[in-house]
Amino acid sequence: MALFTDIATLFSTTEARIAATVVTVIVVGLVWAVSARLHEKDVEAVSGPFWHLAVTLLRLSTVLGGGVVLVGIWASSPAVGTFVSQYNVGSEMVVQAGLSVAFVVGAYIVTSVLARLTKEVASTRPEISDHQREIIYRISQVAVYLVVLVLILGVWRVDLGGFLVGAGFLGIVVGMAARQTLGAGIAGFVLMFSRPFEIGDWVEIGDHEGIVTDITVVNTRIQTFDGEYVMVPNDVVSSESLVNRSRKGRLRLEIEVGVDYGSDLQHAAEVAQEAVEELEEVLSVPKPQVVAKRFGDSSVVLGVRPWIDRPSARRRWRAQTAVIEAIHDAFAEEGITIPFPQRELSAREDSGPVSLTEPAFIGSEPNDRSSGGENR
């Protein structure tokens, strides 16, 4: 208190107090701005989290010091005296307020260090994405501030029993009203840590197919190949069948081609495989395969199975087009027929031959006698 008295004697007028307040705020602001730059500074002698902690302590000590100076400047102000007497502000309340501020400051320091620690750990673990790191930090931050809130309520002697009962009842009401959103949020956390897909992957979720552009706690955004954006709730993502075509870094295509029943199947398969192996759009390892799949209506269907790397819709269509063109040209050079749908007409023996050149008549036949019979 003697410190506050000494400071108050130096600034006995309102003008002096205002000027001192402005100077104090400017100094604190400058220190805060400089420390913000120091936050990003790399110091080889000090590890990242400890450097971050030191800078955070510098910023907070500057703010607290400025607060102490302001309290000392305005302690003897008549307005402050009126406020203290009117609201009966005693030493116990001052201690409670000081402890509350200390808890909040401690929570800020802890969360700042946690932010730096999660960033350092994520930088050394490539399997942890930036989005997962942010989720871990936010969960830790909420947990720290919840603990601090309970401590502050205890300092101010708030009945925690009634508070917890009210919070539980409110949680039940909110849970019933927003159960679908909460379900999507829980599914979002599961997706972020199980990582069935990442941003940029080519996926098929139920009836939707496209590139994943964003993953949030509530939904997943997909850009389809038609340029549309589809927002799929995460609970739907977790319940639907999921196909990730980018997961392994390569994808097998299958193009079907029909070969005439009179052709040599072994020769046709070899020609198709050689034609595909020469393409730049497909991988040489694994080698393309050609298998006989089934008997068609007018052909034996062969399945040509090449592989592409770094799967994307554009690479798939490009490779598929190149494969079809190569097989078409190779079969034409070798005289292998690719049949097309045809219709064969046949007649019974007792009905006589069928003529396709017989003219068709619309309306009456030429010998129709309805017009008056034949002329005599």
LUMKELUM-80773 format. One line per 10 residues: their letters; for each residue x, y, z of C-alpha. Coordinates in Angstrom, 2 decimals. Example, Ala and Ser with C-alpha at 12.3 -4.5 7.8 and 13.67 -1.06 7.14 Angstrom:
BEGIN
as = 12.30:-4.50:7.80  13.67:-1.06:7.14 $
***
This chain:
BEGIN
malftdiatl = 0.00:0.00:0.00  2.96:2.32:0.64  3.88:1.94:-3.04  0.41:3.05:-4.09  0.61:6.01:-1.68  3.97:7.12:-3.08  2.67:6.89:-6.64  -0.51:8.76:-5.74  1.46:11.67:-4.24  3.30:12.11:-7.55 $
fstteariaa = 0.03:12.43:-9.48  -2.28:14.49:-7.33  -4.20:16.15:-10.15  -6.56:14.58:-12.67  -4.52:15.93:-15.59  -1.36:14.30:-14.27  -3.18:11.01:-13.75  -4.52:11.04:-17.32  -1.09:11.85:-18.76  0.53:9.06:-16.72 $
tvvtvivvgl = -2.18:6.64:-17.82  -1.58:7.45:-21.49  2.19:6.98:-21.09  1.70:3.66:-19.28  -0.64:2.34:-21.97  1.80:3.36:-24.72  4.72:1.63:-22.98  2.72:-1.55:-22.43  1.57:-1.48:-26.07  5.13:-1.10:-27.36 $
vwavsarlhe = 6.39:-3.96:-25.21  3.47:-6.12:-26.39  4.22:-5.36:-30.05  7.93:-6.13:-29.66  7.20:-9.36:-27.80  4.81:-10.39:-30.60  7.77:-10.29:-32.98  9.91:-12.19:-30.49  7.28:-14.93:-30.44  8.26:-15.93:-33.97 $
kdveavsgpf = 11.99:-15.44:-33.50  14.15:-18.56:-33.67  16.74:-18.81:-30.92  19.09:-21.76:-31.34  20.29:-21.71:-27.73  16.77:-22.04:-26.35  14.22:-24.62:-27.41  11.02:-23.35:-28.95  8.55:-23.94:-26.07  10.84:-22.40:-23.43 $
whlavtllrl = 11.51:-19.35:-25.58  7.78:-19.00:-26.09  7.24:-19.28:-22.32  9.84:-16.59:-21.61  8.29:-14.17:-24.09  4.81:-14.87:-22.72  5.99:-14.16:-19.17  7.55:-10.91:-20.38  4.29:-9.80:-21.94  2.21:-10.72:-18.92 $
stvlgggvvl = 4.61:-9.14:-16.43  4.50:-5.93:-18.46  0.70:-5.92:-18.42  0.56:-6.68:-14.69  3.17:-4.01:-13.97  1.19:-1.51:-15.98  -1.93:-2.48:-14.04  -0.17:-1.96:-10.73  1.01:1.48:-11.86  -2.51:2.46:-12.94 $
vgiwasspav = -3.95:1.31:-9.62  -1.36:3.40:-7.81  -2.08:6.43:-9.97  -5.83:6.33:-9.44  -5.88:4.94:-5.88  -6.34:8.37:-4.26  -8.84:9.57:-6.82  -12.15:10.73:-5.31  -14.06:8.65:-7.86  -12.27:5.48:-6.71 $
gtfvsqynvg = -12.96:6.30:-3.06  -16.65:6.77:-3.80  -16.76:3.42:-5.64  -15.07:1.56:-2.75  -17.39:3.01:-0.13  -20.51:2.51:-2.23  -19.92:-1.17:-3.06  -18.16:-2.08:0.20  -15.00:-3.31:-1.47  -12.87:-4.83:1.29 $
semvvqagls = -9.50:-6.58:1.46  -11.09:-10.03:1.07  -12.71:-9.05:-2.19  -9.42:-7.61:-3.41  -7.68:-10.92:-2.61  -10.39:-12.88:-4.42  -10.10:-10.64:-7.46  -6.32:-10.97:-7.39  -6.51:-14.78:-7.24  -9.02:-14.80:-10.09 $
vafvvgayiv = -6.72:-12.69:-12.23  -3.79:-14.93:-11.30  -5.71:-18.04:-12.36  -6.66:-16.48:-15.69  -3.06:-15.40:-16.29  -1.85:-18.89:-15.43  -4.35:-20.42:-17.84  -3.15:-18.09:-20.57  0.47:-19.08:-19.96  -0.34:-22.79:-19.93 $
tsvlarltke = -2.38:-22.62:-23.15  0.35:-20.59:-24.86  2.93:-23.21:-23.97  0.55:-25.97:-25.11  0.12:-24.23:-28.47  3.88:-24.16:-28.99  4.32:-27.75:-27.79  1.64:-29.10:-30.13  3.21:-27.19:-33.01  6.66:-28.60:-32.21 $
vastrpeisd = 5.34:-32.16:-31.91  3.31:-31.88:-35.12  6.35:-30.60:-37.04  8.28:-33.75:-36.10  5.34:-36.11:-36.79  4.27:-35.87:-40.44  1.30:-38.15:-39.80  -0.29:-35.38:-37.69  -1.98:-32.86:-39.96  -2.39:-29.16:-39.18 $
hqreiiyris = -6.09:-29.68:-38.68  -5.52:-32.45:-36.14  -2.96:-30.30:-34.33  -5.48:-27.48:-34.11  -8.13:-29.83:-32.73  -5.74:-31.17:-30.06  -4.82:-27.65:-29.03  -8.44:-26.48:-28.84  -9.46:-29.45:-26.71  -6.53:-28.81:-24.34 $
qvavylvvlv = -7.38:-25.11:-24.21  -11.01:-25.78:-23.31  -9.96:-28.26:-20.61  -7.54:-25.77:-19.01  -10.08:-22.95:-18.95  -12.76:-25.24:-17.50  -10.43:-26.12:-14.63  -9.68:-22.42:-14.09  -13.41:-21.62:-14.11  -14.04:-24.19:-11.37 $
lilgvwrvdl = -11.17:-22.75:-9.30  -12.45:-19.19:-9.67  -15.96:-20.25:-8.66  -14.46:-21.90:-5.59  -12.54:-18.73:-4.69  -15.75:-16.70:-4.83  -17.57:-19.39:-2.78  -20.11:-20.17:-5.48  -22.26:-23.24:-4.76  -20.74:-25.71:-7.20 $
ggflvgagfl = -23.40:-28.34:-6.48  -26.23:-26.22:-7.80  -24.04:-24.98:-10.62  -23.19:-28.51:-11.73  -26.82:-29.62:-11.49  -27.88:-26.69:-13.64  -25.08:-27.37:-16.11  -26.10:-31.03:-16.31  -29.74:-30.16:-16.93  -28.70:-27.63:-19.57 $
givvgmaarq = -26.49:-30.28:-21.18  -29.42:-32.70:-21.38  -31.65:-30.07:-22.99  -28.98:-29.04:-25.48  -28.15:-32.67:-26.22  -31.77:-33.51:-27.00  -32.24:-30.43:-29.16  -28.99:-30.76:-31.08  -28.39:-34.50:-31.04  -27.82:-34.63:-34.80 $
tlgagiagfv = -25.26:-31.82:-34.66  -23.55:-33.39:-31.65  -23.52:-36.74:-33.43  -21.90:-35.12:-36.46  -19.36:-33.42:-34.18  -18.42:-36.67:-32.43  -18.15:-38.39:-35.81  -15.94:-35.50:-36.95  -13.50:-36.10:-34.11  -13.42:-39.81:-34.95 $
lmfsrpfeig = -12.72:-39.04:-38.62  -9.94:-36.59:-37.77  -8.07:-39.13:-35.69  -8.84:-42.29:-37.69  -7.95:-40.41:-40.91  -9.74:-42.51:-43.56  -9.06:-39.63:-45.97  -7.30:-36.29:-46.07  -7.78:-32.99:-47.86  -7.05:-33.49:-51.55 $
dwveigdheg = -8.02:-37.18:-51.63  -10.30:-38.55:-54.31  -13.14:-40.28:-52.47  -16.56:-41.75:-53.06  -18.99:-41.44:-50.14  -22.34:-43.03:-50.85  -23.66:-41.37:-54.00  -21.10:-38.54:-53.92  -17.71:-38.66:-55.62  -15.06:-35.97:-55.81 $
ivtditvvnt = -12.08:-34.32:-54.14  -12.08:-33.56:-50.41  -11.55:-29.81:-50.01  -12.23:-29.32:-46.30  -12.81:-31.36:-43.14  -14.50:-29.69:-40.18  -15.86:-31.00:-36.92  -19.42:-31.08:-38.30  -19.14:-31.88:-42.02  -16.86:-32.77:-44.92 $
riqtfdgeyv = -16.80:-30.71:-48.11  -16.37:-32.48:-51.46  -15.91:-30.86:-54.86  -17.46:-33.08:-57.51  -16.11:-33.42:-61.04  -19.01:-31.28:-62.25  -17.69:-28.35:-60.20  -20.32:-28.68:-57.47  -19.56:-28.46:-53.75  -21.27:-31.05:-51.57 $
mvpndvvsse = -21.44:-30.72:-47.78  -21.69:-34.21:-46.28  -22.40:-34.42:-42.51  -19.73:-36.40:-40.70  -22.25:-38.80:-39.18  -23.32:-39.65:-42.74  -19.67:-40.10:-43.73  -19.09:-42.54:-40.88  -22.24:-44.54:-41.67  -21.90:-44.72:-45.48 $
slvnrsrkgr = -19.53:-46.92:-47.47  -16.32:-45.01:-48.21  -13.96:-45.54:-51.15  -10.62:-43.70:-51.12  -8.97:-43.89:-54.54  -5.95:-41.80:-53.54  -4.92:-43.71:-50.41  -2.28:-45.98:-51.96  -1.00:-43.49:-54.51  -2.01:-45.67:-57.48 $
lrleievgvd = -5.23:-46.92:-59.01  -6.16:-49.78:-61.31  -8.49:-49.08:-64.21  -10.53:-51.61:-66.15  -11.57:-51.09:-69.76  -13.71:-53.72:-71.46  -13.34:-54.58:-75.14  -15.23:-57.19:-77.16  -13.53:-59.64:-79.53  -15.33:-61.56:-82.28 $
ygsdlqhaae = -16.08:-65.19:-81.54  -14.08:-66.20:-84.59  -10.89:-64.44:-83.43  -7.94:-65.99:-81.59  -8.48:-64.88:-77.99  -4.89:-65.48:-76.93  -3.56:-63.40:-79.80  -6.10:-60.64:-79.15  -5.12:-60.48:-75.46  -1.41:-60.28:-76.34 $
vaqeaveele = -2.01:-57.50:-78.87  -4.06:-55.51:-76.34  -1.45:-55.93:-73.61  1.43:-54.89:-75.86  -0.51:-51.82:-77.01  -1.21:-50.73:-73.43  2.32:-51.37:-72.14  3.72:-48.82:-74.58  1.60:-45.97:-73.22  3.13:-43.25:-71.04 $
evlsvpkpqv = -0.14:-42.69:-69.20  -0.03:-46.08:-67.43  2.50:-47.64:-65.06  4.93:-50.29:-66.22  4.96:-51.81:-62.72  2.56:-53.39:-61.94  2.22:-54.58:-65.53  -1.13:-54.20:-67.29  -3.20:-57.36:-67.44  -5.74:-58.62:-69.95 $
vakrfgdssv = -8.27:-61.22:-68.78  -11.28:-62.88:-70.42  -14.31:-61.78:-68.42  -17.46:-63.24:-69.98  -19.34:-64.31:-73.08  -21.25:-61.39:-74.54  -24.15:-61.37:-76.98  -21.89:-61.03:-80.01  -18.36:-61.15:-78.57  -16.03:-62.47:-75.91 $
vlgvrpwidr = -15.44:-59.58:-73.48  -11.83:-58.92:-72.47  -10.95:-56.79:-69.43  -7.86:-54.60:-69.87  -6.43:-53.61:-66.45  -3.72:-50.93:-66.43  -2.49:-48.96:-63.38  -2.00:-45.21:-62.98  -0.07:-43.31:-60.30  -1.19:-40.24:-58.32 $
psarrrwraq = -4.85:-40.98:-59.07  -7.10:-38.14:-60.12  -10.14:-37.88:-62.33  -8.16:-36.13:-65.06  -5.41:-38.77:-65.07  -8.01:-41.53:-65.12  -9.87:-40.13:-68.14  -6.62:-39.39:-69.94  -5.33:-42.93:-69.38  -8.66:-44.50:-70.31 $
tavieaihda = -8.81:-42.52:-73.57  -5.23:-43.48:-74.44  -5.92:-47.17:-73.74  -9.05:-47.24:-75.91  -7.31:-45.51:-78.82  -4.25:-47.79:-78.59  -6.33:-50.99:-78.53  -8.52:-49.80:-81.40  -5.49:-49.03:-83.59  -3.68:-52.25:-82.64 $
faeegitipf = -6.71:-54.43:-83.40  -7.18:-52.68:-86.75  -3.56:-53.40:-87.71  -3.86:-57.07:-86.73  -7.24:-57.56:-88.38  -8.99:-58.35:-85.10  -12.67:-57.52:-85.32  -14.43:-55.63:-82.56  -18.07:-56.67:-83.11  -21.02:-54.37:-82.78 $
pqrelsared = -24.70:-55.22:-82.23  -26.27:-56.85:-85.29  -29.64:-58.42:-86.04  -30.01:-61.62:-88.05  -33.37:-62.37:-89.72  -34.43:-65.93:-90.58  -37.66:-67.51:-91.84  -39.31:-70.87:-91.47  -38.96:-73.31:-94.33  -42.71:-73.42:-95.05 $
sgpvsltepa = -42.99:-69.63:-95.35  -40.60:-69.33:-98.25  -37.70:-66.95:-98.65  -37.76:-63.48:-97.14  -36.98:-60.56:-99.40  -35.64:-57.36:-97.84  -36.04:-55.48:-101.12  -39.82:-55.92:-101.30  -41.38:-52.44:-101.22  -43.47:-51.47:-98.27 $
figsepndrs = -46.85:-49.88:-98.86  -48.59:-47.38:-96.67  -52.36:-47.43:-96.83  -54.09:-49.46:-99.59  -52.38:-52.17:-101.62  -52.00:-51.66:-105.41  -54.74:-54.18:-106.19  -57.15:-52.65:-103.72  -60.59:-52.84:-105.30  -62.31:-50.53:-102.91 $
sggenr = -62.03:-47.70:-105.42  -64.42:-49.33:-107.87  -62.81:-52.51:-109.05  -60.71:-53.16:-112.14  -61.40:-51.48:-115.47  -62.80:-53.56:-118.25 $
***
